[in-house]
């Protein structure tokens, strides 16, 4: 019986820890604002930024200029006022780069 309880506790611990790691890299919310800069389209969510981008200036996340399809999806999502989930790379040199843009 103790073995079964240990296994259950271990499985629950693994599931909870995995969810915590994954959540650091993504965040869902509505697009609050967009602007463009030399690096590409910049997006701001009403919910802030994912944990791995904490400290980025004013909450702006960047879709690189080379990702034209992702920029088009982001602009259409913003225009249609739909929620979105963004997946990001860790903050590098003060820039939070969106690597996947998933409309809800």
Backbone as numpy.savetxt, mean C-alpha at the origin, in Angstrom:
# Nx Ny Nz CAx CAy CAz Cx Cy Cz
-3.55 -34.34 24.62 -4.36 -33.15 24.62 -3.50 -31.89 24.62
-2.43 -31.89 25.44 -1.54 -30.73 25.48 -0.88 -30.51 24.12
-0.57 -31.59 23.43 0.05 -31.48 22.11 -0.88 -30.79 21.12
-2.15 -31.13 21.16 -3.13 -30.51 20.27 -3.26 -29.02 20.56
-3.29 -28.64 21.82 -3.38 -27.23 22.19 -2.14 -26.48 21.72
-0.98 -27.09 21.88 0.26 -26.44 21.41 0.23 -26.21 19.91
-0.25 -27.20 19.16 -0.33 -27.08 17.71 -1.29 -25.95 17.33
-2.43 -25.89 17.99 -3.41 -24.84 17.69 -2.83 -23.46 18.00
-2.19 -23.30 19.14 -1.57 -22.03 19.50 -0.48 -21.66 18.49
0.32 -22.63 18.06 1.37 -22.38 17.08 0.78 -21.93 15.75
-0.25 -22.59 15.28 -0.88 -22.23 14.01 -1.48 -20.83 14.09
-2.17 -20.53 15.18 -2.75 -19.19 15.35 -1.64 -18.14 15.37
-0.57 -18.42 16.06 0.56 -17.49 16.11 1.17 -17.24 14.75
1.31 -18.29 13.96 1.86 -18.13 12.61 0.94 -17.31 11.72
-0.35 -17.56 11.80 -1.31 -16.82 10.99 -1.31 -15.35 11.37
-1.36 -15.05 12.64 -1.38 -13.66 13.10 -0.09 -12.95 12.73
1.05 -13.59 12.88 2.31 -12.93 12.54 2.42 -12.70 11.04
1.91 -13.59 10.23 1.95 -13.42 8.78 1.09 -12.24 8.35
-0.07 -12.09 8.95 -0.94 -10.97 8.62 -0.26 -9.66 8.96
0.43 -9.58 10.07 1.13 -8.38 10.48 2.22 -7.99 9.50
2.96 -8.94 8.99 4.03 -8.66 8.03 3.45 -8.16 6.71
2.40 -8.82 6.26 1.80 -8.44 4.99 1.21 -7.03 5.05
0.57 -6.68 6.15 -0.08 -5.39 6.26 0.91 -4.23 6.20
2.17 -4.47 6.49 3.18 -3.42 6.41 3.37 -2.90 4.99
3.01 -3.71 4.00 3.31 -3.39 2.61 2.11 -2.91 1.81
0.93 -2.86 2.41 -0.23 -2.39 1.66 -1.18 -1.62 2.55
-2.06 -0.85 1.89 -3.06 -0.08 2.61 -4.23 0.20 1.67
-5.44 0.13 2.20 -6.63 0.43 1.42 -7.20 1.76 1.85
-7.89 2.42 0.94 -8.53 3.69 1.25 -8.98 4.40 -0.01
-9.50 5.58 0.17 -9.91 6.41 -0.96 -8.76 7.33 -1.35
-8.70 7.66 -2.62 -7.66 8.58 -3.09 -8.09 9.99 -2.71
-7.27 10.64 -1.91 -7.56 12.00 -1.44 -7.13 13.04 -2.46
-5.96 12.80 -3.10 -5.42 13.79 -4.03 -4.40 13.12 -4.94
-4.19 13.71 -6.10 -3.13 13.27 -7.02 -2.41 14.50 -7.53
-1.16 14.32 -7.89 -0.38 15.37 -8.54 0.71 14.67 -9.34
1.42 15.41 -10.13 2.51 14.79 -10.89 3.82 15.47 -10.54
4.89 14.71 -10.68 6.23 15.22 -10.42 7.19 14.58 -11.39
8.46 14.90 -11.30 9.45 14.38 -12.24 9.55 12.85 -12.22
9.21 12.25 -11.08 9.34 10.79 -10.98 8.10 10.05 -11.44
6.95 10.75 -11.57 5.72 10.09 -11.99 4.51 10.68 -11.31
3.45 9.88 -11.24 2.21 10.31 -10.60 2.34 10.13 -9.09
1.92 11.13 -8.34 1.97 11.04 -6.88 0.53 10.95 -6.38
0.31 10.02 -5.43 -1.01 9.70 -4.93 -1.02 9.83 -3.42
-2.13 10.34 -2.89 -2.32 10.47 -1.45 -3.63 9.77 -1.09
-3.60 8.88 -0.09 -4.81 8.20 0.37 -5.35 8.88 1.62
-6.65 8.77 1.83 -7.29 9.31 3.03 -6.83 8.59 4.29
-6.34 7.37 4.13 -5.93 6.55 5.27 -4.45 6.65 5.58
-3.69 7.45 4.83 -2.26 7.61 5.08 -1.41 6.75 4.18
-0.33 6.19 4.74 0.59 5.37 3.96 0.81 4.03 4.68
1.19 2.99 3.94 1.51 1.72 4.60 2.68 1.90 5.57
2.78 1.02 6.53 3.81 1.11 7.56 5.21 1.18 6.98
5.47 0.44 5.88 6.82 0.44 5.31 7.17 1.76 4.62
6.23 2.69 4.56 6.49 4.01 3.98 6.34 5.12 5.02
6.28 4.76 6.28 6.14 5.76 7.33 7.28 6.77 7.22
6.93 8.04 7.29 7.93 9.10 7.21 8.04 9.75 5.85
7.31 9.25 4.86 7.34 9.87 3.54 6.72 11.26 3.64
7.26 12.20 2.88 6.82 13.58 2.95 5.35 13.79 2.61
4.58 14.30 3.58 3.19 14.68 3.40 2.27 13.55 2.94
2.70 12.30 3.04 1.88 11.16 2.68 1.80 10.85 1.20
2.69 11.45 0.40 2.67 11.22 -1.05 3.39 9.92 -1.41
2.72 9.08 -2.17 3.31 7.85 -2.70 3.41 8.00 -4.21
4.43 7.41 -4.81 4.73 7.64 -6.21 4.50 6.40 -7.07
3.80 6.60 -8.19 3.72 5.59 -9.25 4.75 6.03 -10.28
5.82 5.24 -10.49 6.87 5.66 -11.42 6.35 5.93 -12.83
6.94 6.94 -13.46 6.56 7.36 -14.81 6.53 6.19 -15.81
7.42 5.23 -15.65 7.50 4.10 -16.58 6.27 3.19 -16.51
5.52 3.24 -15.42 4.34 2.38 -15.24 3.07 3.08 -15.74
2.99 3.26 -17.04 1.90 4.02 -17.64 0.53 3.38 -17.41
0.45 2.06 -17.44 -0.83 1.39 -17.19 -1.30 1.64 -15.77
-0.38 1.54 -14.82 -0.73 1.78 -13.42 -1.16 3.23 -13.21
-0.52 4.17 -13.89 -0.91 5.57 -13.80 -2.33 5.76 -14.34
-2.63 5.12 -15.47 -3.98 5.22 -16.04 -5.03 4.64 -15.09
-4.74 3.49 -14.50 -5.67 2.88 -13.55 -5.86 3.79 -12.33
-4.78 4.38 -11.84 -4.87 5.27 -10.68 -5.74 6.49 -10.99
-5.55 7.09 -12.15 -6.34 8.27 -12.51 -7.81 7.93 -12.71
-8.09 6.80 -13.32 -9.49 6.39 -13.49 -10.15 6.08 -12.15
-9.40 5.45 -11.27 -9.92 5.13 -9.94 -10.22 6.41 -9.18
-9.33 7.38 -9.25 -9.53 8.67 -8.59 -10.74 9.39 -9.18
-10.82 9.42 -10.51 -11.92 10.10 -11.19 -13.27 9.48 -10.81
-13.31 8.16 -10.68 -14.56 7.46 -10.36 -14.81 7.34 -8.86
-13.94 7.93 -8.06 -14.07 7.96 -6.60 -14.27 6.56 -6.00
-13.46 5.62 -6.46 -13.50 4.25 -5.92 -12.37 4.06 -4.94
-12.55 3.15 -4.00 -11.48 2.80 -3.07 -10.42 1.99 -3.79
-9.26 1.93 -3.19 -8.12 1.27 -3.80 -7.26 0.64 -2.71
-6.51 -0.37 -3.10 -5.46 -0.91 -2.24 -4.15 -0.69 -2.96
-3.19 -0.05 -2.28 -1.87 0.14 -2.87 -0.87 -0.76 -2.16
0.03 -1.33 -2.93 1.12 -2.16 -2.42 2.41 -1.40 -2.69
3.28 -1.30 -1.70 4.43 -0.42 -1.82 5.75 -1.12 -1.51
6.81 -0.54 -2.08 8.17 -0.92 -1.72 8.53 -0.13 -0.46
9.49 -0.61 0.32 9.91 0.15 1.51 10.44 1.53 1.11
10.26 2.48 2.01 10.71 3.85 1.81 12.21 3.86 1.46
12.56 4.50 0.34 13.94 4.59 -0.11 14.24 6.03 -0.50
15.26 6.61 0.11 15.64 8.00 -0.18 14.46 8.96 -0.10
13.57 8.72 0.86 12.43 9.60 1.07 11.28 9.39 0.12
11.35 8.37 -0.75 10.30 8.12 -1.74 9.61 6.80 -1.44
8.28 6.82 -1.44 7.47 5.61 -1.27 6.93 5.24 -2.65
7.39 4.13 -3.21 7.01 3.72 -4.56 5.89 2.68 -4.50
4.82 2.95 -5.23 3.71 2.00 -5.36 4.10 0.99 -6.44
4.06 -0.31 -6.10 4.39 -1.33 -7.09 3.16 -2.08 -7.60
2.01 -1.86 -6.96 0.76 -2.44 -7.45 -0.38 -1.56 -7.00
-1.33 -1.33 -7.90 -2.47 -0.46 -7.64 -3.72 -1.28 -7.93
-4.52 -1.58 -6.90 -5.64 -2.50 -7.02 -6.95 -1.80 -6.67
-7.75 -1.41 -7.68 -9.03 -0.77 -7.40 -9.98 -1.75 -6.71
-10.81 -1.21 -5.82 -11.77 -2.06 -5.10 -13.05 -2.19 -5.89
